[in-house]
Amino acid sequence: MVESVEISRINIRDALSVDVSVWMNHPNDMDFRPALSVSGNTFTISSLTDGASLASIDLDEDQMEAVVRDQAAELRVKFHVKGMHGELKTIHPIIADGKAKKLATANWKTTQKVTFE
């Protein structure tokens, strides 16, 4: 189940591109089914599972023009799991590789239809 969703950045590429950080409760959680909507100039990400609003942000004029033109937005999602990410304080180098250990991250990119209210 989704614990929290944070919209970190919105910009315009080919279409409206939304960078999102999604925090999940457990590593085996797979229940993130987003639905995108625009009401006025407020862009909202909600859950298709239960209809709850997960995150929202106000769009400026250029961003509104892009989302109305395309009727879609590109979601660039970075998944995090409590207890698995954000806990590594010191980086221990791998001597053989000359590289530092990194935490695993899961990224997801999709184009979703936007509904207008």
Residue frames as a rotation matrix with the C-alpha (Angstrom) as fourth column:
MET 1
0.577 0.817 0.000 0.00
0.817 -0.577 0.000 0.00
0.000 0.000 -1.000 0.00
VAL 2
-0.056 -0.561 0.826 1.18
0.481 -0.740 -0.470 3.53
0.875 0.371 0.312 -0.72
GLU 3
-0.085 -0.044 -0.995 2.27
0.977 -0.201 -0.074 5.44
-0.197 -0.979 0.059 2.37
SER 4
0.339 0.192 -0.921 2.87
0.136 -0.979 -0.154 8.83
-0.931 -0.073 -0.358 0.77
VAL 5
0.260 -0.213 0.942 3.32
0.965 0.032 -0.259 10.49
0.025 0.977 0.214 -2.62
GLU 6
0.225 -0.276 -0.935 5.35
0.242 -0.913 0.328 13.65
-0.944 -0.300 -0.139 -3.22
ILE 7
0.809 0.006 0.588 5.45
0.577 -0.194 -0.793 15.63
0.109 0.981 -0.160 -6.46
SER 8
0.173 -0.853 -0.492 9.05
0.686 -0.254 0.682 16.82
-0.707 -0.456 0.541 -6.66
ARG 9
-0.649 -0.430 -0.628 9.13
-0.129 -0.751 0.648 18.58
-0.750 0.502 0.432 -10.03
ILE 10
0.455 0.738 0.498 6.94
0.558 0.199 -0.806 19.47
-0.694 0.645 -0.321 -12.99
ASN 11
-0.421 -0.535 -0.732 8.34
-0.307 -0.675 0.670 20.54
-0.854 0.507 0.120 -16.34
ILE 12
0.728 0.661 -0.182 7.41
-0.338 0.116 -0.934 20.48
-0.596 0.742 0.308 -20.00
ARG 13
-0.540 -0.790 0.289 9.29
-0.075 0.388 0.919 18.16
-0.838 0.475 -0.269 -22.38
ASP 14
-0.935 0.346 0.078 7.28
0.144 0.169 0.975 16.69
0.325 0.923 -0.208 -25.24
ALA 15
0.201 0.979 -0.014 4.33
0.300 -0.049 0.953 16.68
0.932 -0.196 -0.304 -22.84
LEU 16
0.434 -0.003 0.901 3.83
-0.775 -0.510 0.372 17.63
0.458 -0.860 -0.224 -19.21
SER 17
-0.018 -0.552 -0.834 6.39
0.171 0.820 -0.546 15.64
0.985 -0.152 0.079 -17.20
VAL 18
0.604 0.321 0.729 5.78
-0.655 -0.321 0.684 15.02
0.453 -0.891 0.017 -13.48
ASP 19
-0.421 -0.779 -0.465 8.54
-0.156 0.567 -0.809 13.67
0.893 -0.268 -0.361 -11.21
VAL 20
0.549 0.729 0.408 7.02
-0.636 0.048 0.770 11.77
0.542 -0.683 0.490 -8.28
SER 21
-0.745 -0.667 -0.017 8.48
-0.466 0.538 -0.702 10.05
0.477 -0.515 -0.712 -5.20
VAL 22
0.412 0.897 -0.160 6.30
-0.567 0.390 0.726 7.21
0.714 -0.208 0.669 -3.93
TRP 23
-0.656 -0.563 0.502 6.91
-0.735 0.329 -0.592 5.70
0.168 -0.758 -0.630 -0.47
MET 24
0.154 0.659 -0.736 5.58
-0.335 0.735 0.589 2.18
0.930 0.156 0.334 -0.03
ASN 25
0.585 0.173 0.792 4.94
-0.808 0.039 0.588 0.43
0.071 -0.984 0.162 3.31
HIS 26
0.407 -0.360 0.839 6.55
-0.196 0.863 0.465 -2.92
-0.892 -0.354 0.281 2.46
PRO 27
-0.575 -0.730 -0.369 8.94
-0.528 -0.013 0.849 -4.21
-0.625 0.683 -0.378 -0.25
ASN 28
-0.832 0.287 0.474 6.24
0.479 0.803 0.354 -6.58
-0.279 0.522 -0.806 -1.56
ASP 29
0.053 0.873 -0.484 3.62
0.213 -0.484 -0.849 -3.82
-0.976 -0.058 -0.212 -1.99
MET 30
-0.788 -0.264 0.556 2.59
0.571 0.024 0.821 -3.51
-0.230 0.964 0.132 -5.62
ASP 31
0.117 0.989 0.087 -0.56
0.983 -0.104 -0.150 -1.41
-0.139 0.103 -0.985 -5.18
PHE 32
-0.398 -0.156 -0.904 0.23
0.068 -0.988 0.140 1.89
-0.915 -0.006 0.404 -6.91
ARG 33
-0.311 0.432 0.846 -2.38
0.949 0.179 0.258 2.56
-0.040 0.884 -0.466 -9.60
PRO 34
-0.694 -0.039 -0.719 -2.42
0.239 -0.954 -0.179 6.31
-0.679 -0.296 0.671 -10.29
ALA 35
0.191 0.726 0.661 -5.20
0.981 -0.167 -0.099 8.31
0.039 0.667 -0.744 -11.89
LEU 36
-0.812 -0.539 -0.222 -4.46
0.532 -0.841 0.096 11.86
-0.239 -0.040 0.970 -13.05
SER 37
0.267 0.916 0.300 -6.97
0.955 -0.294 0.047 14.69
0.131 0.274 -0.953 -13.05
VAL 38
-0.889 -0.425 0.171 -7.10
0.411 -0.905 -0.112 18.47
0.203 -0.029 0.979 -13.39
SER 39
0.271 0.942 -0.199 -9.67
0.956 -0.240 0.166 20.64
0.109 -0.236 -0.966 -11.64
GLY 40
0.941 -0.038 -0.335 -9.30
0.001 -0.993 0.116 24.33
-0.337 -0.110 -0.935 -12.35
ASN 41
0.495 -0.843 -0.212 -5.52
-0.594 -0.150 -0.790 24.67
0.634 0.517 -0.575 -12.39
THR 42
0.083 -0.413 0.907 -4.88
-0.909 0.342 0.239 22.00
-0.409 -0.844 -0.346 -9.73
PHE 43
0.009 -0.226 -0.974 -3.20
-0.639 0.748 -0.179 18.80
0.769 0.624 -0.137 -10.93
THR 44
0.221 0.184 0.958 -4.09
-0.931 0.333 0.151 15.80
-0.291 -0.925 0.245 -8.74
ILE 45
-0.547 -0.340 -0.765 -2.73
-0.467 0.882 -0.058 12.26
0.694 0.325 -0.642 -8.50
SER 46
0.105 0.642 0.759 -5.27
-0.980 0.195 -0.030 9.91
-0.168 -0.741 0.650 -6.95
SER 47
-0.799 -0.383 0.464 -5.51
-0.387 0.918 0.090 6.16
-0.460 -0.108 -0.881 -6.38
LEU 48
-0.395 0.660 -0.639 -7.60
-0.696 0.239 0.677 4.02
0.600 0.712 0.364 -8.73
THR 49
-0.743 0.046 -0.668 -7.87
0.319 0.901 -0.293 1.43
0.589 -0.431 -0.684 -5.95
ASP 50
-0.308 0.620 -0.722 -9.78
0.935 0.057 -0.350 3.52
-0.176 -0.783 -0.597 -3.40
GLY 51
0.379 0.505 0.775 -10.15
0.728 -0.680 0.086 6.95
0.570 0.532 -0.626 -5.05
ALA 52
0.633 -0.186 -0.751 -8.10
0.590 -0.513 0.624 8.74
-0.501 -0.838 -0.215 -2.37
SER 53
0.895 -0.375 0.241 -6.20
-0.128 -0.734 -0.667 11.87
0.428 0.566 -0.705 -3.37
LEU 54
0.578 -0.750 -0.321 -2.47
0.816 0.538 0.210 11.15
0.015 -0.383 0.924 -3.01
ALA 55
-0.415 -0.726 -0.548 -0.87
0.633 -0.663 0.400 14.45
-0.654 -0.181 0.735 -4.08
SER 56
0.609 0.579 0.542 -1.78
0.793 -0.441 -0.420 17.70
-0.004 0.685 -0.728 -5.81
ILE 57
-0.452 -0.753 -0.478 -0.04
0.611 -0.652 0.449 20.81
-0.650 -0.089 0.755 -7.10
ASP 58
0.595 0.624 -0.506 -1.07
0.092 -0.678 -0.729 24.02
-0.798 0.388 -0.461 -8.88
LEU 59
-0.008 -0.542 0.840 -0.04
0.953 0.251 0.170 24.38
-0.303 0.802 0.515 -12.52
ASP 60
-0.406 -0.150 -0.902 1.06
-0.027 -0.984 0.176 27.60
-0.914 0.095 0.395 -14.20
GLU 61
0.373 0.667 -0.645 -0.24
-0.608 -0.350 -0.713 28.82
-0.701 0.658 0.275 -17.58
ASP 62
-0.164 -0.532 -0.830 2.30
-0.971 0.237 0.041 27.00
0.175 0.813 -0.556 -19.78
GLN 63
-0.949 -0.180 0.258 1.86
-0.253 0.924 -0.287 23.72
-0.187 -0.337 -0.923 -17.88
MET 64
-0.139 0.976 0.169 -1.94
-0.093 0.157 -0.983 23.98
-0.986 -0.152 0.069 -18.18
GLU 65
0.328 0.220 -0.918 -1.63
-0.879 -0.283 -0.383 24.62
-0.344 0.933 0.101 -21.92
ALA 66
-0.601 -0.651 -0.464 0.55
-0.765 0.636 0.098 21.50
0.231 0.414 -0.880 -22.34
VAL 67
-0.877 0.282 0.390 -1.76
0.013 0.825 -0.565 19.20
-0.481 -0.490 -0.727 -20.36
VAL 68
0.155 0.964 -0.217 -4.91
-0.282 -0.167 -0.945 20.49
-0.947 0.208 0.246 -22.15
ARG 69
0.092 -0.206 -0.974 -3.21
-0.990 -0.123 -0.068 20.10
-0.106 0.971 -0.216 -25.54
ASP 70
-0.674 -0.526 -0.518 -2.03
-0.602 0.798 -0.028 16.52
0.428 0.293 -0.855 -24.94
GLN 71
0.454 0.879 0.144 -4.81
-0.757 0.296 0.582 15.32
0.469 -0.373 0.801 -22.59
ALA 72
0.786 -0.299 -0.541 -2.01
0.418 0.902 0.110 13.26
0.455 -0.313 0.834 -20.97
ALA 73
0.612 -0.666 0.427 1.01
-0.783 -0.587 0.206 13.60
0.113 -0.460 -0.880 -18.69
GLU 74
0.239 -0.642 -0.729 4.23
-0.028 0.746 -0.666 11.64
0.971 0.180 0.160 -18.32
LEU 75
0.899 0.028 0.438 4.80
-0.438 -0.011 0.899 10.25
0.030 -1.000 0.003 -14.81
ARG 76
0.041 -0.930 -0.366 8.41
-0.194 0.352 -0.916 9.62
0.980 0.109 -0.166 -13.79
VAL 77
0.837 0.444 0.320 8.07
-0.418 0.142 0.897 7.66
0.353 -0.885 0.304 -10.55
LYS 78
-0.394 -0.904 -0.165 10.82
-0.405 0.332 -0.852 6.78
0.825 -0.269 -0.497 -8.09
PHE 79
0.668 0.668 -0.328 9.74
-0.073 0.498 0.864 4.13
0.741 -0.553 0.381 -5.59
HIS 80
-0.511 -0.743 0.433 11.06
-0.583 -0.070 -0.809 4.02
0.631 -0.666 -0.397 -2.03
VAL 81
0.380 0.587 -0.715 10.37
0.234 0.686 0.688 1.58
0.895 -0.429 0.123 0.79
LYS 82
0.556 -0.140 0.819 10.54
-0.759 -0.487 0.432 2.48
0.338 -0.862 -0.377 4.49
GLY 83
0.674 -0.375 0.637 13.41
-0.326 0.622 0.712 0.64
-0.663 -0.688 0.297 6.13
MET 84
0.510 -0.498 0.701 15.17
0.764 0.637 -0.103 0.00
-0.395 0.588 0.705 2.81
HIS 85
0.111 -0.416 0.903 15.99
0.746 -0.566 -0.352 3.51
0.657 0.712 0.248 1.59
GLY 86
0.439 0.031 0.898 17.42
-0.189 -0.974 0.126 6.54
0.878 -0.225 -0.422 3.26
GLU 87
0.996 -0.017 0.087 19.17
-0.081 0.228 0.970 4.68
-0.036 -0.974 0.225 6.09
LEU 88
0.452 -0.890 0.062 22.72
0.869 0.424 -0.255 4.32
0.201 0.169 0.965 4.71
LYS 89
0.942 -0.092 -0.322 24.79
0.068 -0.889 0.453 6.95
-0.328 -0.449 -0.831 6.55
THR 90
0.088 -0.973 -0.212 28.35
-0.590 -0.222 0.776 5.98
-0.803 0.056 -0.594 5.63
ILE 91
0.863 0.128 -0.489 29.43
-0.496 0.392 -0.774 4.79
0.093 0.911 0.402 2.22
HIS 92
0.274 -0.764 0.585 31.86
-0.255 0.529 0.810 1.86
-0.927 -0.371 -0.050 2.31
PRO 93
0.171 -0.231 -0.958 33.88
-0.975 -0.179 -0.131 1.58
-0.141 0.956 -0.255 -0.89
ILE 94
0.921 -0.005 0.389 34.21
0.077 0.982 -0.170 -1.70
-0.381 0.187 0.905 -2.72
ILE 95
0.178 -0.959 -0.220 37.97
-0.329 -0.269 0.905 -1.95
-0.927 -0.089 -0.364 -2.98
ALA 96
-0.345 -0.340 0.875 37.97
0.563 0.671 0.483 -4.21
-0.751 0.659 -0.040 -6.07
ASP 97
0.270 0.576 0.772 35.67
0.963 -0.177 -0.205 -1.94
0.019 0.798 -0.602 -8.09
GLY 98
-0.845 -0.534 -0.028 36.73
0.534 -0.840 -0.095 1.42
0.027 -0.095 0.995 -6.74
LYS 99
-0.378 0.812 0.445 33.01
-0.080 -0.508 0.858 2.21
0.922 0.289 0.257 -6.41
ALA 100
-0.851 0.175 0.494 30.83
-0.520 -0.155 -0.840 2.91
-0.070 -0.972 0.223 -3.42
LYS 101
-0.748 0.663 0.004 27.85
0.662 0.748 -0.051 0.77
-0.037 -0.035 -0.999 -2.41
LYS 102
-0.823 0.556 0.120 24.51
-0.507 -0.812 0.288 2.30
0.258 0.176 0.950 -3.30
LEU 103
-0.508 0.753 0.419 20.98
-0.170 0.389 -0.905 1.65
-0.844 -0.531 -0.070 -2.15
ALA 104
-0.778 0.299 0.553 18.65
0.623 0.479 0.618 -0.03
-0.080 0.826 -0.559 -4.63
THR 105
-0.484 0.690 -0.538 16.01
-0.379 -0.720 -0.581 2.18
-0.789 -0.077 0.610 -6.21
ALA 106
-0.416 0.458 0.786 13.15
0.800 0.595 0.076 1.34
-0.433 0.660 -0.614 -8.54
ASN 107
-0.665 0.179 -0.725 12.13
-0.348 -0.933 0.089 3.79
-0.660 0.312 0.683 -11.25
TRP 108
-0.262 0.711 0.652 9.05
0.808 0.531 -0.255 3.73
-0.528 0.460 -0.714 -13.45
LYS 109
-0.768 0.042 -0.639 8.03
-0.294 -0.909 0.294 5.94
-0.568 0.414 0.711 -16.37
THR 110
-0.473 0.697 0.539 4.62
0.836 0.548 0.027 5.97
-0.277 0.463 -0.842 -18.01
THR 111
-0.940 0.320 0.116 2.26
-0.240 -0.865 0.442 8.24
0.241 0.388 0.890 -19.91
GLN 112
-0.637 0.751 -0.173 -1.17
0.675 0.435 -0.596 8.50
-0.373 -0.496 -0.784 -18.29
LYS 113
-0.270 0.687 0.675 -4.42
0.588 -0.437 0.680 9.98
0.762 0.581 -0.286 -19.54
VAL 114
-0.971 -0.001 -0.238 -5.61
0.186 -0.625 -0.758 13.09
-0.148 -0.781 0.607 -17.68
THR 115
-0.118 0.983 0.142 -9.28
0.931 0.060 0.359 13.66
0.345 0.174 -0.922 -16.89
PHE 116
-0.889 -0.123 0.441 -10.68
0.053 -0.984 -0.167 17.19
0.455 -0.125 0.882 -16.52
GLU 117
-0.345 0.771 -0.534 -13.30
0.937 0.251 -0.243 18.11
-0.053 -0.585 -0.810 -13.94
